[in-house]
Amino acid sequence: MKKQLVPPNSEKREESIKQLFHHFYIEPTDEFKEKSFQKALAGIELARNKERRKKAASKLQLVFSFAAAAAVCILLMIFPPFQTNETKEDGQHSDQQSILMSPQQSQNAEKEEEKGDINRPESIEMTISLEGMEEKELYHLVNIKQLPFTTYIPDRWQAEYIEEKNLIGAKLIAVNEKYGEVDVMFFPKGTSLGDAENYITDELLGNVSYKVLSAEEEEKRNIPDWSLRSFHYENVEQTRTGEIYLSEHNRQYFYIQREFANEALEGWGSRTTTILEQWEWKDTKKGLWD
């Protein structure tokens, strides 16, 4: 009868294997050691190179970041930020709302704009001599922004800005009346005194009887001393009388022409004299006689 082989249990088998390998030892060769050492060195160098490249990339990225930030700052200094249409329209809408005002406010604003830095009242009451009697009259401010002076004109008068043959000025005249008027005209800067005189004699006095007043006649007629040349004239029908005063301010020649019907000589003479007395230059705040 044969014996039946019984396999050893697993624990005893494992223990036997451990004891076998415990006494089993393999000595590596010098060549194997050298190769292993070289591979280890190569791995270390590779790791170092990777770390260096990583640091260099970080530094380069930092440099580019600073450069980009500097470029953005420079662009913002040179070019203002763009405004979207929506923002622009909103701003325009806000501006439109801010300037909406009543008709009365609009008129007042226009007056203030025209007045500028002129510190003179809109209206004043003055006493003048009319035909030997003292009378009070209301006068209104004349301030035309294109002209270098302001003055006052009687109530029911109007001031009209005019341009004529390279001259600019104003016509001061009573509304719906033809008894008289005052014209103030400025020659272009650079016009000589001789050219200004020729313009007056040729353009203004060519069809009327006139004479240039002498110093004695000027004194007799109370011609103002600020007048460089004075002309007295009458129309052909001898129904209207006029005087022209040629003067200069700030190296620019101008003339003042007063003309009125002979029948209204005294009253209109007093009023036009008041207009000249109330004259004030915008730049010096002085009058014609100052």
Beta strands, then each sheet from edge to edge (+ up, - down):
strand 1: 123-130
strand 2: 133-143
strand 3: 149-154
strand 4: 157-164
strand 5: 167-174
strand 6: 180-186
strand 7: 209-212
strand 8: 229-234
strand 9: 240-249
strand 10: 252-261
strand 11: 280-281
sheet 1: 1+ 2- 3+ 11-
sheet 2: 4+ 5- 6+ 10- 9+ 8- 7+
end
